[in-house]
Amino acid sequence: MKLLSIIVPCYNSAGYMQKCIDSLLVGGEAVEIIIVNDGSTDSTAVIADGYAQKYPSIISVHHQPNKGHGGAINTGLAKAKAAYVKIVDSDDWVDAKAYKEILSAINSFSSNNLPDAIVSNYVYEKQGKRKKTVINYTSALPVGRIFAWDEVGRFGLGRYMLMHAIIYKRDILTKCSLVLPEHTFYVDNIYAFAPLAHVETMYYLDVDFYRYFIGREGQSVQEETMIKRIDQQLMVNKIMMKSVNLRTISSPPKRKYLLNYLEIVTAISSILLLKQNTSTSLMKKHKLWQFIKKQDAAVYKKLRKGGLGKILHPKTALGRQVAIAVYKASRKIVGFS
C-alpha cells in the first residue's frame, strides 16, 4: 500500500501547477498523486495527462465538470487508497527535505499504532517578501512522537492547525463521512475542523513542509475577494458549527481547541461584515450569531462573552474601528497579508 495519497485540485492551473507536481514527485513510489482537473478551460488537462503518462505508477488524473475546490477534494478523497491523505493546492508546493522526513515517519509507524493525524509546519510564501513567516507548533505539541489531546498545550495567535499543516489518516476521513460543499470557497476550514473531532492521537514533526503561496491576483484569501464572497464564508462558518457537537467532545483540550478555532472563523466572518458596514451586512452578522445561538446556546454564550465576542459587537463607530484594527493586526502577525 502507498504511504500517502496527495490530492491536487486544479482549476486553470496551467501557469503554476508544474512547480507543485514536481515538488510532490520527490516522494516517488511511496505516494500516489491524484490530480483532479476541475473543469479547467486552459491547458491544465493536457499538462496533467502528460504527467500521468510519464509517471503512471504515481500519478492519476481525474477530469470532471467544474465543482469548485470542495468538489475537487471530494473526488480526490473518493479515489485515495493510501494510509494517509494530504491536500496540496496547485499553486503551492512542498519542501523536499521535510517531505522525505514525513514519509520516513509514516513508514516507521507500526501497523497497529498509526496516529490519526500528522502535523507539520507551513510557510507563508508571500510574493515580494524575502522574510517568510513560518507557522510552527513547538509551543503546543510534543515533537517526534505519538501523543493524545491531554498533552496538547496552548496554541499561540495564528497557530491553528490549518489544512496546510494536517495529514489525516484516511480512516478518519471515512469515519467522519466528510463531504465538502461544492462551488464554495474556504472549505479548507471545514477540512481542518470537522475531522479533528474524530482524531484521538497525533504525531508532530517540526519541519517546514508546506509552502503556502500568497499574492496571486484574485486569490480567495485576499481581503477584497473575501468580502465579495462573504456569503460563502458564512456558509462555511455555519457548516462548521453544525458539523461538530462540542458537548459530545469528552477531551477538554480538544473541545477548547475546536471552540477557539470556531471563534476565529466567526470573528473573521463578523469583522468582514463590519467592514462592509451596510444595513444588509450588519443584518447578516446578526443572523450568523443567532444561528450559533440556536444551534448551541452554550457555545454562543462562550463566544459572545469572550474577549473577541465583546470586540465583535461594537456599539459605537469607534468600537467598530477597534474591531477592524484588531483584525488587521492579527493578519499581519500571522503573515496572512
Phi, psi and omega in degrees: 000142175295150179283322191217127171264126179246117181262126181241096176289132182231127171223112183049052186258013188304329185285346185215352187295335182295322177298318179298306185294320178301321180292329181282334181294344177302334180289346176059215185287353179285347184236158166242131180254117183253105179268125177249109178275106190268064176069034181296149178249000176259207184268019178306314183299318181296314180297314181298314180297325177297318177295318181296323178291325182280328183232064187295335180274354182243318188248133170236151181236137179231118181263138179210158171299155184300124178233003181084174184303313180297318179296324178291320178294318178304316179298315179299319180296323179293335182266341187295138182233350185282172181294325182234159184229135177228138174260129175232115179291150191290346176261005177251178178204177181235156179276130187297314183295315180295322179303312180296323178294321179294315179296323177296319179296314179301318181294336183276343181291141175283149186298335181262010180215057179271126176296150183289335180210148174245133183241138175218174182280161170226160187236129173283109178266078183278129182301130176088356180249127179284319181281122182262139177269121180258127175261111178239173187231027185295335180278346186244333188236140171298147185256134168075023176204161178283136181215164178251176185297334182290351176258000181282130180266203184274133176272131178283175180302127178078008183260020178294153183277088180284175181305326181296336185266343192253136167242119181266147165294135186301325180299329179293318180293326176290318182299320182272002178050047185293121171226118183273149179293144179275160177052040182222131174276168174070017179290346178301331177293323176295317181298324182272358186245299188300313181295334182297336177298337181260355181277124178252327182232150181221166176221125183247127172251126179276068179229146183272081190278301190268131179252109188262107184282129178236131174132353177291135183301133180080008181299144189296337183271356176293140189302314180299320179294320180296322179294320178295329182255030186299328180295328177287321175300317180294321178299314179298317178305315182290321178297319177301316181298320183279336189285336183228125173269101186297336180292340181269355180279113185282334182277116179302317179296321178294315180299318180295317180299312181296321177297317180294323178296315178299322179297318181294315180296320178294324177295318179298313178303313185294318183287325175299322177290324176295323179295325175296317174053047173244164179300325179292314182294321179292328175291321177298320178297315178300316181294324177300312182292326176292326176298314179299317181298320180291322180292316183201103183297327180291317177296318178303314182298317180294319179291319185288324184270351179287174182301314179293322181301321179291322179293327186281356180236061182291145179257354180226167177297323179296319179298321178296321179294322178297317180300315180293322179296319178297318178299313181296318180296320180297317180297321180290322180300318183272001177076019185284330180209000000 
